């Protein structure tokens, strides 16, 4: 499981990305969150002497911050975005954080590597999102100090519980201001069914663009972000630089898909 830079739409790339690089006119195909993702060794600098006990407790790191991983909640719905912050200094570039079922033994990076359901390299940023698995149960976000014969150095547990009100109608819950400042970052909240394709996406399109066809939206989008398997989450999109009328639109697939939600806004 090695990191790959994003490529143009309709090409393959890795799933879970850091929060959240904005890409103009490009899209990648995410990796399904429910599939364990093997990761090949990554050449990097050695990690410091942190220790992880079988119970997942973390030893002190000499001359560095004690590794920790923080999350925004303890209970999530299937497919919900998990906002994560990693705390550490001096770790290898290939240190990584991933979602692992709680029943997997703690301690060995190789065990976590064989069972992770989504991951993020620390080199790609300390603030990012992962995606809650579709299957209800108990899981951990585990911090591993290296991807080559490393060890687990921190862990936080969370639960995935069935959604009592599953989303059937896709919607953008963001309420735009009367005017959006050109070039500003808009945090767009959304909810979609868990059945959506992995390559479903959300993007900014000029309002004059015809509604309905994903191909029309694909040809006209000014910025976009894949949903990456999220059923509930936040997409940070950059407002266009030119004044005018625009929409935030969601498309249910990047391959012969259709528009399923739209909200209009004005750039001043």
VEXDREN-2710 file (C-alpha; in Angstrom, 1 decimal):
% VEXDREN-2710
k/r/px/py/pz
1/UNK/0.0/0.0/0.0
2/UNK/2.1/2.9/-1.2
3/UNK/1.1/6.5/-1.6
4/UNK/0.4/7.7/-5.1
5/UNK/-0.1/11.3/-6.3
6/UNK/-3.5/12.1/-7.7
7/UNK/-4.0/11.7/-11.4
8/UNK/-6.5/13.0/-13.9
9/UNK/-10.1/11.8/-13.6
10/UNK/-10.9/8.3/-14.6
11/UNK/-7.4/7.1/-13.5
12/UNK/-6.5/4.9/-10.6
13/UNK/-5.1/6.2/-7.3
14/UNK/-5.1/5.4/-3.6
15/UNK/-8.1/6.1/-1.4
16/UNK/-7.7/8.0/1.7
17/UNK/-6.1/11.3/1.4
18/UNK/-5.1/14.1/3.7
19/UNK/-7.4/16.9/4.6
20/UNK/-7.9/17.9/1.9
21/UNK/-5.7/18.8/-1.1
22/UNK/-7.8/20.7/-3.7
23/UNK/-7.3/19.5/-7.2
24/UNK/-8.5/21.3/-10.3
25/UNK/-10.1/19.0/-12.9
26/UNK/-8.5/15.8/-11.5
27/UNK/-10.0/12.8/-9.7
28/UNK/-8.7/9.4/-8.4
29/UNK/-10.4/6.2/-7.7
30/UNK/-10.5/5.5/-3.9
31/UNK/-9.7/2.1/-2.4
32/UNK/-12.8/0.4/-0.7
33/UNK/-12.6/1.0/3.0
34/UNK/-13.7/-2.6/3.9
35/UNK/-10.7/-4.2/2.2
36/UNK/-7.5/-4.8/4.2
37/UNK/-4.7/-3.0/2.3
38/UNK/-1.2/-4.6/2.3
39/UNK/1.6/-2.0/2.4
40/UNK/5.1/-2.7/1.0
41/UNK/8.1/-1.5/3.0
42/UNK/9.1/2.1/2.6
43/UNK/12.7/3.2/2.8
44/UNK/12.9/5.9/5.5
45/UNK/14.9/7.2/8.4
46/UNK/14.8/5.1/11.6
47/UNK/12.1/5.9/14.1
48/UNK/12.9/6.8/17.8
49/UNK/12.7/4.4/20.6
50/UNK/8.9/4.5/21.4
51/UNK/7.5/1.3/22.8
52/UNK/4.0/-0.2/22.6
53/UNK/2.8/-2.7/25.2
54/UNK/0.5/-5.6/24.2
55/UNK/-2.4/-3.5/25.5
56/UNK/-1.6/-0.7/23.2
57/UNK/-0.2/1.7/25.8
58/UNK/2.6/4.0/24.7
59/UNK/6.0/4.4/26.2
60/UNK/7.8/7.7/26.3
61/UNK/9.9/8.9/23.4
62/UNK/13.2/10.3/24.2
63/UNK/13.6/13.9/23.0
64/UNK/10.3/13.9/21.2
65/UNK/6.6/14.3/21.8
66/UNK/4.9/11.2/23.0
67/UNK/2.9/9.8/20.1
68/UNK/-0.8/10.2/20.3
69/UNK/-3.8/10.1/18.0
70/UNK/-6.9/12.2/18.6
71/UNK/-10.4/11.9/17.1
72/UNK/-13.4/14.1/17.1
73/UNK/-15.9/11.5/18.4
74/UNK/-16.1/8.0/19.9
75/UNK/-19.2/6.8/18.0
76/UNK/-19.7/7.0/14.3
77/UNK/-22.3/5.9/11.7
78/UNK/-21.3/3.6/8.8
79/UNK/-19.3/5.6/6.3
80/UNK/-19.0/8.7/8.4
81/UNK/-15.9/10.9/8.2
82/UNK/-13.5/10.5/11.1
83/UNK/-11.5/13.6/11.8
84/UNK/-8.0/12.7/13.1
85/UNK/-5.1/14.6/14.5
86/UNK/-1.7/12.9/15.0
87/UNK/0.7/14.1/17.6
88/UNK/4.4/13.1/17.3
89/UNK/7.9/14.4/16.5
90/UNK/10.9/12.6/15.0
91/UNK/9.1/9.6/13.5
92/UNK/9.9/8.0/10.2
93/UNK/8.4/9.4/7.0
94/UNK/6.6/6.1/6.7
95/UNK/4.8/6.3/10.0
96/UNK/1.1/5.7/9.4
97/UNK/-2.3/5.8/11.1
98/UNK/-5.1/3.4/10.1
99/UNK/-8.4/1.9/11.1
100/UNK/-8.1/-1.6/12.5
101/UNK/-10.7/-3.9/14.1
102/UNK/-10.3/-3.9/17.9
103/UNK/-10.0/-7.7/18.1
104/UNK/-6.6/-7.6/16.3
105/UNK/-3.7/-7.9/18.8
106/UNK/-1.9/-4.7/19.6
107/UNK/1.8/-4.0/19.3
108/UNK/3.1/-5.2/15.9
109/UNK/2.8/-2.9/12.9
110/UNK/2.7/-6.0/10.6
111/UNK/-0.5/-7.2/12.3
112/UNK/-2.1/-3.8/11.8
113/UNK/-0.8/-3.6/8.2
114/UNK/-2.5/-6.9/7.4
115/UNK/-5.9/-5.8/8.8
116/UNK/-6.2/-2.1/8.2
117/UNK/-9.4/-0.8/6.6
118/UNK/-8.0/2.6/5.6
119/UNK/-4.8/4.5/6.3
120/UNK/-2.9/7.7/6.1
121/UNK/0.9/8.3/6.1
122/UNK/2.1/10.9/8.7
123/UNK/4.3/12.4/6.0
124/UNK/1.1/13.6/4.2
125/UNK/0.0/15.7/7.2
126/UNK/-1.0/15.5/10.8
127/UNK/-4.6/16.5/10.3
128/UNK/-6.7/14.3/8.0
129/UNK/-9.8/12.1/7.8
130/UNK/-10.4/8.4/7.7
131/UNK/-13.7/6.7/7.0
132/UNK/-15.8/4.7/9.5
133/UNK/-16.2/1.1/8.2
134/UNK/-19.6/0.1/6.8
135/UNK/-20.0/-2.8/9.3
136/UNK/-21.0/-1.9/12.9
137/UNK/-18.6/-3.0/15.5
138/UNK/-15.6/-1.9/17.6
139/UNK/-12.5/-0.5/15.9
140/UNK/-9.3/1.4/16.7
141/UNK/-7.4/4.2/15.0
142/UNK/-3.8/2.9/15.5
143/UNK/-0.6/4.8/15.1
144/UNK/2.5/2.9/13.8
145/UNK/6.0/4.3/14.0
146/UNK/7.2/2.9/10.6
147/UNK/6.0/0.9/7.7
148/UNK/9.0/-1.4/7.6
149/UNK/9.2/-3.7/10.6
150/UNK/7.7/-1.0/12.9
151/UNK/5.5/-1.1/16.0
152/UNK/2.3/0.4/17.2
153/UNK/2.9/3.5/19.4
154/UNK/-0.6/4.8/20.1
155/UNK/-4.3/3.8/19.7
156/UNK/-7.8/5.2/20.2
157/UNK/-10.9/3.1/20.2
158/UNK/-14.3/3.9/18.6
159/UNK/-17.6/2.2/17.8
160/UNK/-19.6/2.1/14.6
161/UNK/-23.3/1.9/15.3
162/UNK/-26.2/1.3/12.9
163/UNK/-27.7/4.5/11.6
164/UNK/-31.2/4.9/13.0
165/UNK/-32.0/7.4/10.2
166/UNK/-30.0/6.2/7.1
167/UNK/-29.7/8.7/4.3
168/UNK/-31.9/7.9/1.3
169/UNK/-31.9/11.3/-0.3
170/UNK/-28.5/12.8/-1.0
171/UNK/-28.2/16.4/0.2
172/UNK/-25.8/19.2/0.8
173/UNK/-26.5/20.6/4.2
174/UNK/-24.1/23.6/3.8
175/UNK/-26.0/26.9/3.9
176/UNK/-24.0/29.4/1.8
177/UNK/-23.7/33.1/2.9
178/UNK/-25.3/35.8/0.8
179/UNK/-21.9/36.2/-0.9
180/UNK/-18.7/34.1/-0.9
181/UNK/-15.4/35.8/-1.0
182/UNK/-13.3/34.9/-4.1
183/UNK/-10.6/32.3/-3.4
184/UNK/-11.9/31.5/0.1
185/UNK/-12.2/27.9/1.4
186/UNK/-15.8/26.7/1.8
187/UNK/-16.4/23.8/4.2
188/UNK/-19.3/21.9/2.5
189/UNK/-21.2/19.5/4.7
190/UNK/-23.0/16.6/2.9
191/UNK/-24.9/13.4/3.4
192/UNK/-25.3/10.6/0.8
193/UNK/-26.4/6.9/0.9
194/UNK/-23.7/4.4/1.8
195/UNK/-24.5/2.6/-1.5
196/UNK/-22.9/5.3/-3.6
197/UNK/-19.9/4.4/-5.8
198/UNK/-16.4/4.9/-4.4
199/UNK/-15.8/7.5/-7.1
200/UNK/-18.8/9.7/-6.3
201/UNK/-17.6/13.3/-6.1
202/UNK/-18.6/16.8/-5.1
203/UNK/-17.4/19.9/-6.9
204/UNK/-17.9/23.5/-7.9
205/UNK/-19.6/24.1/-11.3
206/UNK/-20.7/27.4/-13.0
207/UNK/-24.5/27.7/-12.5
208/UNK/-24.9/28.0/-16.3
209/UNK/-23.8/24.4/-16.7
210/UNK/-26.7/22.1/-17.6
211/UNK/-28.0/20.0/-14.6
212/UNK/-28.3/16.2/-14.6
213/UNK/-25.4/14.6/-16.5
214/UNK/-22.1/13.8/-14.6
215/UNK/-20.3/14.2/-17.9
216/UNK/-21.4/17.8/-18.2
217/UNK/-20.4/18.5/-14.6
218/UNK/-17.1/16.7/-15.2
219/UNK/-16.3/18.9/-18.2
220/UNK/-17.1/22.2/-16.3
221/UNK/-16.0/21.6/-12.7
222/UNK/-13.5/24.2/-11.4
223/UNK/-12.6/22.2/-8.2
224/UNK/-13.7/18.9/-6.9
225/UNK/-13.2/16.3/-4.2
226/UNK/-14.0/12.6/-4.2
227/UNK/-16.2/11.4/-1.5
228/UNK/-13.8/8.5/-0.8
229/UNK/-16.6/6.3/0.5
230/UNK/-17.9/8.8/3.0
231/UNK/-21.6/8.9/3.7
232/UNK/-21.4/11.9/6.0
233/UNK/-18.6/14.4/5.9
234/UNK/-17.1/17.8/5.0
235/UNK/-15.5/18.7/1.7
236/UNK/-13.2/21.8/1.8
237/UNK/-13.6/23.4/-1.7
238/UNK/-12.0/26.6/-2.9
239/UNK/-14.3/29.3/-4.2
240/UNK/-13.6/30.5/-7.8
241/UNK/-11.4/33.5/-8.3
242/UNK/-13.9/35.2/-10.6
243/UNK/-17.1/36.8/-9.4
244/UNK/-20.3/35.1/-10.6
245/UNK/-23.0/32.5/-10.0
246/UNK/-21.9/28.9/-9.1
247/UNK/-23.2/25.6/-7.7
248/UNK/-21.8/23.0/-5.4
249/UNK/-23.0/19.7/-7.0
250/UNK/-22.8/16.1/-6.0
251/UNK/-22.5/13.3/-8.6
252/UNK/-23.2/9.7/-7.6
253/UNK/-20.4/8.3/-9.8
254/UNK/-17.5/9.4/-12.0
255/UNK/-18.6/6.9/-14.7
256/UNK/-21.9/7.7/-16.5
257/UNK/-23.2/9.1/-13.2
258/UNK/-25.8/11.7/-12.5
259/UNK/-26.2/14.8/-10.4
260/UNK/-28.0/14.1/-7.1
261/UNK/-27.7/17.3/-5.2
262/UNK/-27.0/21.0/-5.8
263/UNK/-26.7/24.3/-3.8
264/UNK/-26.2/27.6/-5.5
265/UNK/-23.9/30.5/-4.3
266/UNK/-22.6/33.8/-5.5
267/UNK/-18.9/34.9/-5.5
268/UNK/-18.5/38.6/-5.0
END
